[in-house]
């Protein structure tokens, strides 16, 4: 049971501290930088869009609040590797990109994208518990019914707080004090 709890805790932490998404900021009055990132564990990939020039984010790493990656910039018929480092926190990423410090803010996804991501998170959580939590196998818990009940409530959740309430209600069906949602600060 402790292993399942640790796995769920790590999943919850990754969901809360994940850099996946779109980030945007201005390097100069007429120079906007957009990062589209995908974080998988400590690895970071994606693209950096500078005035319509889309550059691949390569060798990306996340270590706590520190991030680092390289981008390949075409220069003189060659690709020049430019190291980029930064700090992520408080809803922003501060990048040092070629000697210039750029502050990027998270671009909020469209409401439909949030709804789809919440449903995907619900499915991942259901599957993880369904196949790895010992109570589902050893107690008379109708985990599938808990999931089906939560799908519509998740689809209708208008905020992250509502989604947390739905997930908490679903987890309550396990009657396990160790399996719960923790705040990102916890």
N, C-alpha and C positions, 0 to 999 in steps of 0.2 A: 504494500500500500504506500509506503514511503517513496518508492521509485515513481509510482504514478503521480503522487503529489509533486515531487520535484520536477517531473516532466511538465505537468500543468503549470506550475509556477514559472518555469522557464518560458513556456509558451506565452503566458500572460505578460511577462516582462518584455519579451520580444515584440508583442503586439503593441505595448504601450510606448516603447522607446524606439520603435522602428522608424528608419529614415526613408522608407519606401514612400514615394509620392513625387509631386512636382514642387519645386522650390524656385523662387524668382526674386531677383534683385537688380539694382542698377550699379554698374561699375563706373559709369560716367553719365552725365545728363542725357545723352542719346545712345547709351550702350547698355542694353538689358541682357542679363544672363539668366537662362532658364536651365535648371538641372532637373532631369527626370531620373530618379534613382530607384533601384531595387536592392533592398538589403536582404541577404540570406545569411543568418548567423552573423559572423564578423566580416563577411564579404560584401562588397558594394560594387554594383555595375550600373550601367545606364548611359545617358547621353548628356552632353552640355551643348546648349543651343546659344550661340553668340551671333546675333543679327542674321539669323537664317542659316548660319553655318553649323551643321550638326556634327559634333565631335564625340567619339566614343570615350566613355569613362572606362579605364583599364586599371587592373591591379589595385582595385579599391579595397580598403581595409577600414574597419571600425574598431577602435579600442577605447571603450568607455565613451567619453565625449569627444575624443579625437578621431578625425577622419583623414584619410590620405588616399589619393589616386593620381593617375597620370592621364593626360589627354594628348593626343597626337595632332599637332597643328601643321598644316602644309606651309612650308616656307622654302622658297628657292628650289622647287622641284623635289623636295624631300619632306619627310614627316619628322618634325622636331618634337621630341617627348618633353612635355612640360609637367613637372611635379606640382600638385595642388595639395595643400594641407588646410585643415580647418578644425573648428570646434563647433559641435552641435549642442544646443540646449536652449531652453526657454522659447521653443517654437521658432528658432532661427538657426541658420548655419552661417558662421563667419569663416569665409574662405580667404586664404592668401593665394591668389591666382596670378602667378608671374610677377610678384612684387606688389600687387594691388590688393587691398583688403576690400572684400565685397560682402555685404550682409544680405543673405537670402531669407525670405520668409516663405513658409509653407503656403502653397496655393490650395485652398479648400476645394475638395472634389465636389462635383455636382451631387445634388441629393440622391439621384438614382445610383450613382457610383457608391455612395455611402451605404445605401440600402443593400446593394449587391455584396459589398465587402462584409457587412454585418451577417448576411445570410451565409456567406462562405465561411466566416469565423464560427458561426453556430454549427455548421456541418463538420468542420474540422474538430471542434470540441466534442460534439456528439460521437464522432468516430473514434477519437482518442480514448474517451471514457468507455465506449461500447466494447472496445477490444482490449483495453489495458487496465481498467479499474477492477480490482478484485471483487468489489461489492456487487457488480452487475452479474458476475458469474456465481456468486455464493449466496445471494439474497434474492427474495422475490421482488425484484425491481423491474417495472415495465419501462425500461429506458427508451424504447422506441416511442411509446406513448408520450413520454416527457418531451421528446424531440418534436413530435408532430404538433403538440400543443404549443410549443415555443416558436414554430416556424411563422405562423401568422402574426404573433405578437412581435417577433423580430422584424418582419416586413413592415409592420405599422409603427415601429419605434421611430420617433421623430428626433431623438437625441441620443448621445452616448450614455447619458444617465438612465434613460428608459431601457436601452439595450442591456446595461449592467443589471437592472432589475429583472429583466427577462431571464438572463443567464443565471442570476442568483436563484431565481425560482426553480429553474430547471435543475441546478445543482442540489437544491434542497431535497429533491426527490431521492437523492442518494443516502440521505441521513448520515453524512460523514462530515464531522467537524473539520477535518484536514483538507477537504476539497472545497475551495471557495475562491472568490475573486479577491485579489489584493490590490490596493491602490498602487499607482506607479511609485509613490514615495516609500512604500512599505519595505 
